[in-house]
Amino acid sequence: MAQTYDVIVTVTSQKGKCSHGHKVGDSWRVGGTTPAGLCLSALDAMLTNVRTMQFGGEFPWESDPDRATVVCPDAANPVVFELRRVKR
């Protein structure tokens, strides 16, 4: 079986007022289940990247293959998340 990873999701920037109360420094570990307390809209925006990273994929636009940046879909109150791949 191929190596799989968990992904640590951390809020790195937040402007305006997040309707779910996310703030810089909030963090979740994403493995095989949905992380408690993470906004579903933000999760939806990052899920493809999370799944790609869990199975060893990389993004050519990122300088570090173990990190990615995703922004929630609320353009008026953007929350920026860093995704970091870690071994299980």
C-alpha positions in Angstrom: 0.0 0.0 0.0 1.2 3.5 -0.8 2.3 5.9 1.9 -0.5 8.1 3.2 -0.2 11.3 5.2 -2.2 13.6 7.4 -2.6 17.3 6.7 -2.3 20.0 9.3 -4.6 22.9 8.4 -3.6 26.2 10.1 -5.1 29.7 9.8 -2.3 32.0 8.8 -4.4 35.1 8.0 -7.9 36.4 8.6 -9.4 39.7 7.4 -12.8 41.0 8.3 -15.1 38.9 10.5 -15.1 35.1 9.9 -18.7 33.9 10.5 -17.3 30.7 12.1 -14.9 32.6 14.3 -11.7 31.2 12.8 -8.6 33.2 13.8 -4.9 33.2 13.1 -3.3 30.2 14.8 -6.4 27.9 14.8 -5.3 24.4 13.6 -6.8 21.1 12.8 -5.3 17.7 11.8 -7.1 16.1 8.9 -6.7 12.3 8.6 -9.5 10.0 7.7 -12.3 12.0 9.3 -13.8 15.5 9.1 -12.1 17.8 11.7 -14.5 19.2 14.3 -15.1 22.9 14.2 -13.8 23.6 10.7 -16.2 25.6 8.5 -17.7 23.4 5.8 -17.2 26.1 3.2 -13.5 26.3 3.9 -13.2 22.5 4.0 -14.9 22.3 0.7 -12.5 24.9 -0.8 -9.5 22.9 0.5 -10.6 19.3 0.2 -9.2 18.6 -3.2 -5.8 19.9 -2.1 -6.0 18.0 1.2 -6.8 14.7 -0.6 -4.0 15.3 -3.1 -1.5 15.9 -0.3 -2.7 12.9 1.7 -1.7 10.6 -1.1 1.7 12.2 -1.9 0.7 14.6 -4.7 2.3 17.9 -5.2 1.4 21.3 -6.7 3.8 22.8 -9.3 3.0 26.4 -8.1 4.1 25.7 -4.5 7.8 26.1 -3.6 7.5 23.4 -0.9 5.9 20.1 -1.9 4.7 19.5 1.6 2.8 22.9 1.9 0.0 24.6 0.1 -2.1 27.7 0.7 -5.9 27.8 0.3 -8.3 30.7 0.9 -11.9 30.3 2.0 -14.6 31.3 -0.5 -15.8 34.4 1.5 -14.2 37.1 -0.5 -15.4 39.9 1.9 -13.9 38.1 4.9 -11.1 35.9 3.6 -9.5 33.3 5.9 -6.1 32.0 4.5 -5.2 28.4 5.5 -1.8 26.7 5.2 -1.9 23.0 4.5 1.1 21.0 5.7 1.7 17.4 5.0 2.9 15.2 7.9 3.5 11.5 8.4 0.8 9.5 10.1 
